[in-house]
Every structure is written in structure tokens, then in C-alpha cells.
């Protein structure tokens, strides 16, 4: 039996500077269906519409056309703060997902209380603290012994791993990963991706991961989509995806887009 549909994007249109000489169509009738448990990697050149798609899902701004349905609920006109209860998101900038001047345990407590009425005023209970310690120990970064350390003192990789943990904590209906390893050095990026795989698999999350790295797009997830000019032009999964090479992808792109793939960073990294 096929898993239920978790995300359905239908005919999504987003224009910037509409009606002016600088009008840019960022999403051009975009259609995408994700089933529960899908881990989809997203690749494409600069300006292909990758981050714009994530912003359309998260409600960072309103779309100009089309519908966004999450787990059967039409959320197209729902404001961003209301969608954040169902969604987890990790950005490219390690500074964006955490409060730098608060302790690790305070950040985790805020994440665990998302969408609830409870605040930090009641303090962090002993059982909660033990739970955080256990979660952090699974990251393998030694953070479980540093609960009272301010997040601002952590390295970029440690912060991204913590943000990932916080985004996945309430088991969101959809986890959005927006080039979340792009600002990290290769070794740290590989570690964060390993943690990403583990969290998604263990919690059976549905996830969309944008990456600039073709090898990472091929190596992670069960499905790969490639965007070009605001639409999906390549969509591969299962065995076909496992056999893919960067050369295959480039060949598929030029055939589908009628031109060469122009992002050297994606090819060479």
C-alpha cells in the first residue's frame, strides 16, 4: 500500500516585482507530490526556484497562484507562524535556527514547547534535562555535557546539528532543509548530513533537502528532483536514483532543459 500524500503543491506561481520591467517568475506552475516518509533532495542552478519553493511551503510570503496542501489540509492562505507548528526548517546560516545568547538546554526547551502554551517561566524539569542529554549524546558531538553553555559559543557545525535536532523534535509533518550544510567545511558538512540521515530515518520524517552538491543529492534520500526556471524537470527515485552519477544528471539536465547546466559549484563540489 502506498503511503499517504503528505505534501501536494499544485500549479504554484510566484512572481517578484510583478508588472515591472524587473518582473521575475520564480515559480512557474510548480507541481510536486511528497508521500509520507519521502526524503527528497533538490538540486538546480542559481535562480532555479529551490529556496522560493521552500518559502512557498513555509508561508514566508503568499503565492500568486496554485495551492499548498499539507497532510490533507489546504494551508495556502495560512500565515507563516501558523504553519510553523507543522513544519521544521533548517537554514543555510547556522545563526538562524537558534538563540545565541541562550543556553543549549533553553533552546531545546523552547523547541519542545513550540505550539504549546507552556513557556520557559516554569523552568526546565529534571526529566526534561535528562531527555535533552540523551538526544544530544546521539549527535556524537559532546554537547550532552554542555547543557548550560550559551549557543553563541558553539561552532557552526555544532549549531546546525542542534538546529536540526530542534527542528525535528516535535516530529513535524515536513522537515525543510535549505542548503543546511553549505556554510560548513566538507568534514563538518559530512557529519551534519550523517546526523540528518539518522534523525529522518529514526523519526520517519518526510523531508525536502536543497543542496548545491550533486554528489550529496545522489547519496542521500530516496528521491531526487532537479529544478530549472521554476519547475521540476527531473524526478528520479528508487533504484534509478541509486545508480545515478553526476555525469548522468548533467546529461539528463541538458536533455530536459535544452542547454548546459551552468552551476560549476554544484558540479565540482
N, C-alpha and C positions, 0 to 999 in steps of 0.2 A: 504494500500500500504506500502511495506517495505521501510524503509529509505535507502538512497543510501549508498554504501560502502565508508567509509572514509579512512580505512587503510586495506591494504592487504599485509600480509607477506607470501611469498611462498618459501618453501624449504630453509630457511635461515640456513647457516652453518657458524660457527665461530670457528676457532681453534687458540689456543695460543701455542707458541713455536712449531709450526708445523715442523715435520720432525726430532724432537729431542726426547731424552728419556723422556723429561718433557712435551711432547705434551698433551694438554688437549682440548677435544672437548667441548666447552661451549654451543654451539647451534647446534643441530643435526637434520637438516631438519625441522626446525620450521615453522609451518603453523598457521596463525591467521588472522581472518577477523573481523574488527570492523565496525559496521554501524554508521551512523551519530547519535549522541545523546547517544551512548553507554557509560556507566560508568562501566568499568571493573576493578575489584580488582584482584590482582595477588599474589598468595601465593606459597611457596615452601621451601624446605630445603636449607641450605647453599650450594652454588655451583650448584643450580638447573638451573641457567641461567637467573634469573629475571632481574638483572641490565644489564647483557650483551644484553638482548633483547632491553631494553630501549636505550642502546648505539648504537645498530644496527639501530634503528629507527631515532635517533638524528644525526647519522653520526659521532660519536666520533672516529670511525675507520671504515675501509672498511670491508664488509662481504666477506667471502671466497666463498660463493655460495648463490644462491637464489636472490629474488627481493623484494624491498620495494616500494610499490605504495601507495601514499597519495592523496586522493581525485582525483583519476584517473590519476595522474602524476607519472611516474616512477622516483623515486628520489634515486635509488640505488647508482648511481655514483656521486650524488650531494654532494659537501663538506658541512661540519657541519655549517659553517657560513651562507650558502645559505638556508639550511633547517630551521635555527633558525627563519626565517621570518614567517614560517608556524606553528612552534611548540612553546609551552610554557613548561618550565621544572622547577620543584622544587626538590632540592636535600635533602639528609638527613641532611647535615650540614647547619645550619641556616646562617652561614657566606658566603655561596657560591652564593646566588642569589642577593645580594645587595652590594653596595659600602659603606663600613663602615664610611669613612671619608667625605661622602657627606650627605646633609640634606635629610629628608624624601621626601620633595617636589621635590628635584633634582633627586632622584632615580625614583620617579613616572614619572617625565618629560622624563627621559631617556627611560623608558619603553614605554611611549606613542609615542615616536618618533622612535621606533625600525622599521627599514626598510624604514624610510623616510630620506630625505636629511637634514631636519632641525636638528640643534644641539641646545645645551643649550646657545650658544652665544647670541641668540636673547632674552634670558631671559624668565621667566615664566609669562604669562599674567594673569590678574586678573580673567578672566573667567575660565582659566585652574585651577587656585588655588582653586576656588570655587568648581569645579568638583572633585578635589582631596579630598577636605574636606568632600564632600558628600559621596564619596566612602569609605573613612576611617571611617566615623561615622557608616557606616553599619557593620563594623567589631566589633563594641562594645568594643573597647579596649582603647578608649580615645585618639587615635592618631590624630584625626582631629584637636585638639588644639595644636599639637606639630610639625607642618609642617617644622619649621626651625631647629628642633633638629637633630643632627647627628645620623645616623642609628646605628653606633657603640655603642651608649649608651642604645639601646633597649635590652629587654630580648630576649631569644631565641624564645619564642612563638610569641612575637610581630614581630620579624624579619621574622619568617616563614609566618605569616599572611600577612605581607607586600609583601613578595616574591610571595606569591600565587596571591595576587591582581595584582602585576606587570606582572606575567606570563599569567594571564587571560585577561589583559587589552585590547589587540588588538584582542581579541576573536580568538585565534589560532585554526587551523583545528584540532589539537590534543594537549591535555594537558598531560604531563608526570609527574607523582608524584612518586619519588623514595624514598620510606620509609621516607616521609617528616615529620612524627611525631615521628620517632624512638629516636631522641635525646632529646625529651621533656618529662617532668614529666606527669603522667597519666591525671591529671586535665587539664593541658595546651594542651596536645595531643587531648583530647576530644573536647576542644574549637576550636582548629585548624581544626579538622575533621568536626565539625558543620559548620564552615565557608566554608570549602571545598565543602560540600554538597550544600550549598546555592549558592555559586558562579557558580558551574557547572550547577545547575538547572536553575538559573535565566538567565544565558548566553547561555543555551542549548549547552554546550560544549561536545565534545567527549573526554573521559579521560581514561587513564590507570594508576591505582594506585597500586604500590607494597607495601605490608605491611607484617610485621613479625607477626602480631597479627591476629589469626584466627577469633576471635570474630568480629574484625573490618572488616575483609574481608567479613564476612557473613552479617554484619549490613549495609554496605554501597554499593552503586552501584546497577545496575540491572543484573549484570552477574559476575560470579566468575570463574577464571581459576587457576588450580594448575599445577606447572611445576615440572619436575623431569628429571634430566640428559639431559637438553637442549631441552626438548619437552613438549608439553601440554598433560597431562594425564587425567585431569578432566576439564570439561567445563559445568557449570550449570547456568541457568538463570530463570527469572520469578518466578513463584510460587514455583518451586522446590528449588530455592535458598532461598526464604523467610522462608521455613520450615527447612532449614539445621541447624544442631547443630555441635559443634566441634567434637563430637563423630562420627556423620555421616561422616564428612570429613575425619577423621582418618581411618574409615572403608573403605571408597572409595579409599583412598590413598593406603592402604595395598593391596587391591584387584587389583588395577591398576598397582602398582609398584612391587608387589610381595614381599613386606617387610614392616617393621615398619617405620613410619615417625620419623626421628631422631632429629628434632629441638625442644628441650624442651622449648626454649624461645617462640616459636610460640604457643605451646600448653598451656603453663601456663599463658601467659600474658592476 
